[in-house]
């Protein structure tokens, strides 16, 4: 690197999400945004002009000119672009899903090891302050419930809702539970799409006993990004969209030898809600940082490039999420084939 304090970086694919990569990188002091690449001339020129960088029509022209790149192209191109970058000495942050197939993800992980390049996967919710603020409060999880719903996006239509949306929660849950999945029950169906599922509901059972119910939909009239984590002595409520989190914890009163909730005389309690959520359960709204998740993610990537430290979401984590996603899709497709008459099948 010409300047050890700054990483020369490019963004490949500057559509809906890629343009925000460019914006954040331009604002980070340890990044030197060199170029933006896109096969759409109008798009790349507009973003290049906006951020005063070079427009590039072919990412292969970046060889020898950048230290790192973020890959924000459609999923079907992730492997080809990211593998070329790694093989040519360029550190890579590839947006989620890491690649479409398990084999491609495995190859990318091995390539990064072979060429000693940083490979980070863009699971942005790992950097959402709703999650980072309560990480230390999570002990052994017994039950997790996650809902990720939105209207049809009219983008990322080269994958279904599992790869596009549910993949976030799969990655987070795997990082929390850290146990082998031993059972998968899944149902899914297309609604607007002709080739992919638009709604999916999954129940995962882990070897350590934890159970996770996950619902993902892109045909909802609401925008929901929520997760609830139930532990032995507390319950955590996360709202990723609002970037808010609450911790519900037992108070010492519940452990008093002479206290039994079944013996409470509610006729003597003026405000039952206050009694439950004050005397018995303490509710703490967590103080949330203001840093934008995408900027935090990119900052983490740049630090890994500069220090050589393994990123929080590396190839192994990206691979694990994709493996689980494919197992869910297989279960869901088997269920669909079994229960939907052939003349009505669209998936």
N, C-alpha and C positions, 0 to 999 in steps of 0.2 A: 504494500500500500504506500502511496506517495506521502500520505499524512496519517500517522498512526492514530490521530484523534478523530479522523473522519473516514467513513466507509463509502467507497464509490459504489453507487447502487443504481439499478434500473428497475422499472416496473414493466412487466410484459403482460399486456392486456389492460387497457384503461377504459373499460366500460363502466357499468354501474358501481362496482366495488373498486376496481383498479384505480379510478380517478381519486378515490379517497386514500389509497395507498400512496399515490403521488403527493397528495396534499400533506399527509402526515410526515412523509419522509422529507419533504421540503422544509417542514417546520422543525425537525429534529436536529439539534446542533452537531451530533456526531455522524450525520449522514450528508453525503454530497450526491444529490440526485443528478445523475449524468444524462439519462435519456428515458423516454417512454416509448414503448414499442406496441404497435397494433397494426393489424392488417387492413384496417379501415383508415384511409388517408385523412378523411375529414376529422375523425375522432382523434387520431394521434396528433394532428397539427393543432387542433384546438387545445388539447391538454398541454402539449409542449409549449405553446404560446402563453398559456395561462401561468405556467410555472417556470418559464424562461429556461427551458432545457431543450435538448435535441430530440426531434421526432425521428423514430427509427422504424423502418418497414420490415426488418428481418432481425430477429433476436440473435442470430448467429454473427451479426456484425459487432456484437458486444464483446467478443473474445479479446482478452487482453486489455479491455478498457474499463471493466468494472470488477469489483471484488465480490459483489453479491447482487442478487436479483430476486424480486418477488414475482411469482407466477400466478396470474389472475385471469387465465384463459378458461374456456369451457373445459369441463372435466375430461372429456375424451382426448384432450391434447396435453393433459398434465404430465403424463409419463414421457412423451417425446420431448417436450420442452425441458422439463426438469432433469432428465437423464443427460441431455446434451450439455446443459449448463454445468452439471457436476463433473462430467467427463472432461470439460474444458476449464476446470479449476475455479468455478464460480460457486460460491455458497448460495443456498436456495431456501427461500420460504415459499412453499407451494400451498395455495389455498385448499381448504377442505372441499370435498373429500380428496384425500391425498392422490388417489388415482382411482379408476373404476374397478379394476380387478385386484384380487389378492396377490396374484403373481407380479403385477406391475409394482405394487407397494413393496413387496419383498425385494424386488430387484433394485428399486430406488434406495431402500435402506442399505442394502449391501454395497451399492455403488458409492454412497456417501462414506461408508466405512473404508472402502478400498482407496478412495481418492482423498480421504481425510478432509472432507468438506462438511460444513454445517448443513443439516437438513432439518428444517422446522416445518411443521404442518399448521396451517392457519385455523386452528380451533379457537376462534376469538373469544368464546365465552369463558375460557380458562382465565382470561384477563379482565372479565367483567367484575367490577368492584362488589357486586352483590355476592359473588362467590369468593373472591379473594379476601373480603372482609370477615368472612365467617369460617374460613378454612380451619383455623386453629380450634374452633368450637366443635368441630365434627369429631365425635368418637365413633365407636363401632356402630355402623348404621344397620338397623333392623329392617326398615322399610323405606322405600323411596318412591315418590310419585312425581311424574314430570308431564307437563302439558306444553306443547309448542304448536300454536295454531295461528293461522293467518289467512287472508284472502289469497286467491290465486295470483302469483307474482308476475306471470308472463315473462319470466327469465329463469335461468337454470333449468330449462325444460329438457335438457339432455339427460337428466337423472330424475328419479322419483322422489317422493317426500322423505323416504328413509335416508337416502344419500344426501339430499339437499338440506333437510331440516332436522330429522331425528338424530343424525350423526353427531350433532352437538351434545345432546343429552347422553348418548351412548359413551362418548369420550369422557364426559364429566363423571358419569356413574362408575365407569371402569376405574377411574382415578380415585374415587372415593371408597369403593368396596374392596378393590384389590383382592379378588377371589375369582375362582373359575366359575363360568356359567355352566350349570348342569342341566337346565331345562329351559326351553323357549316355547311359549305359546304366542302365536301371532295371527292377526287377520288384517287384510288390506284389500283395497279396491281402487281402480281408477274411477274418476267421476268426469272431469273435464278432459284429462289427458287421454290419448289414444294408445300410448305405449307404456305408460308408467303409473304406478299407484299414487293417488292423491291423498289418501288417508290411511293410517296404519295404527293399530293398537297392539301393544306387546306386553307380555308378562314374563320377566326374567327371574329365574331362581338361581341363586349362587350357592356354591359349595359350603360357604360359611353360614348359610341360612338366610341371608338377606334376600328380600324380594323387591323387585322394582317393576312398577307399572308405568308404561310410557305411551303417550298418545301424541301423534304428530299429524297435522292436517294443513293442507293449503287450499281448503274450500270452506273455511270458516268466515263468518261475518264479524269475528272479533280477532284482535291481535293479542295473543297470550304467550308469554314466555315465563312459565313458573315452575318451580321445583320445591317439593317438601321432603325433608329428610328427618326421619324419626329414629332417634337413638334411645338408649336405655334411660337416660335422665333428662333428655331435652328434645325439643322439636325445632327444626330450623325451616323458616319459610323464606324463599328467595323469589324475587321478581326481577328477572334479567332485563326486561324491557324498561321498567322504571328505575332500574339500578338501585333497588332497595332490598333490605334483608331484616328479618326479625328473629330473635332467639327466644323461645319459650322454655323456661327452666323451672323445675320443682323448687319450692321454697323449703327451708329447714322444717317448717311446721308439719309437712307431710311425713317426716321421719320421726316426729315426736312419738314416744311410746304410748301416750294416753290419747292420741288423736286417731280417729277412725272416720273416714268420710261418710260411712254409712250411718253414723250416729249424729250427723250434723242436723240441728233443728233449724230448717230454713225459715220458719215463722219468726225467728228472732233476728233474721238478717235483713237489713233495710235494702241493701243493694247487692243482689246475688252475683251479678256480673263482676262488680268490684271485688267481692269476696273471693271469687274464683281466680280472677286475674290480678290479684294483689296479695292476698293472704296465702293462696295455695300455689299459684303459678306466677312467676315473674316474667314480664314481657319486656324485652329490650330491643328497641329499634337501633340497629347498628349504624354507627357513623360511617358514611360512605365517602371515599375519596372522589375527586372530581376528574381524574385523568380519563380520557377517552380510551375505551378498551383496545381499539385498533392501534392507537398510538403506543399504548403500553406493550402490545404484542410486538410491534415493529422495533421498539426500543430494546426489548428482550432479545430479539433476533440480532440486532446490531451488536449488542453486548456479547452475545455468543460468538459472533464472527470475530470480534476484537480480542476476546480472551481465550477462545477455544473451548469454553465451557459448554457442556451438553445442554441443549435447549429443554425447557420444561415439556414441550410437546414435540418430541423427535419422531423419527421414522417408525420406531417400535410402537409408539402410542398411536400414530396414524394407521399403521398396519392393524393393530388390535381392534380399532374402531371399525375398520373396513371389513375385517373378518367377521365380526359380530353382525354387522349390517347385512352381509351376504347370507349368513345363517338365518337371520330374521326373514329376509326376503324369500328364502327357500321354504321356510315353514309357512309363511303367509301365502305363497303361490300354491303350495300343496293344499292348503285349506280352501283357497279360492277355486281350484280345479275340482276339488271333491264336492263342493257345495253349490257352485254356480253351474247351471245347465250349459252344455257346450254351445248351444245356439245364442246364448246371451253373454258369452265371455268376450271381454275386450282386452284381457291382460294375459 
